[in-house]
């Protein structure tokens, strides 16, 4: 997957238009469109801003790390993962406990 494809996928997974994505990272919509079309390559500074805004390592955006690429199947899962990563340890434990309870109730029906 190219950097252009990763940026487009990242934006789409979060349910953002090019305009909204551009606002989040402080760039123009036309620049985001150029990146996604592969007409321009984002520089290191832009990649750092994107990574920071979406809690992703720059090496993922460059195609050197596939961890996030298969992580989420849609905007809700992306949001869940981002929130989980930013939560304190007690909140993470509580969320996992709640999900385990939910899984148990599905198995017993």
N, C-alpha and C positions, 0 to 999 in steps of 0.2 A: 504494500500500500504506500503510495507517495505522500509527501507532506501535504500536497494539495488535497488529496482524498481524505487524509486524517483531519484536516481543518474542517472540511465540509461535513464529514461524519460527526465530528465533535459538535459543530453548530446544530446540525439536524437532530442529534440525540437529545440535545437540550431544548429542542423546540423553538429555536431562535431564527428569526429572519436574518439575512445578511446585514440589514440596517441595525437590528438590535445587537447582533454579535459585535459589529463595528463599534457601537456605543460602549459596550462593556470593556472593550480593549483600547478604546481611545483612538481608533483609526477610522478611515472613511469606508463607506460601503463599496465604493469602486475599487479600493485596494483589496478588500476582502474578496470581492468577485474575481479580481486578477489572480490572487493567490489560489483560489479554488479552481480556476480555469488553467492554472499552471503557467500563466503568462508572466508572472513574477514570483520570486521566492521570498518568503519573509526572512528578514535578517534576525540575528541572534537576539537583539533587543525586543523585537516583536514576538519572537518565540517565548522569551522569558515572560513577557506581559501576558500572553495567552496562557502559558503554564501556570502562572500565579493566579490569574483570574479563575481558572477552572481546576486548580489543584492537580495539575498534571506535570510530570517531569518533561523537560525539554527533549530528552532523548526519545520519549514516546512520539512527540510531534515530528521528530526527524526520522522515525522509523527504526530506531535502535532498541526499542523496548515495546513488546507487544502486550504487556500486561493489561492495559486498559482496553485494547482493541476488541477483546471478546467479553469484556466485563458486563456490559449492560445492553439490554435489548430495546430500550426506549427511554424517554425523558424521565419517567418516574423512577426507574432503576438508577439512572445517573444521579438524580437528586438524592435518592436514598444513600448511595455510596458516598457522595460528597458530604452529606450530613453526618453519616456514620464516622467518616474519617476525621471530621472536625469536632466530634463529640468528646466529652471527657470519658474516662474509663468506666465510671459508674453508669453513665447513660448507655454506653455500648453494651455493658452487661445486661442492663434492663431490656434493651431492644432485642438482644439475642434470646433472653428468657421469654419475652412476649412472642417472638416468632416461633420458638420451640413449642410453646403452649398452643399456638395456632396450628402448627403442623400436627400436633397430637390430636386435636379435635377433628381434623380432616381424616386422620387414619381411623378414628373410631366411628365415623358415620357410614 
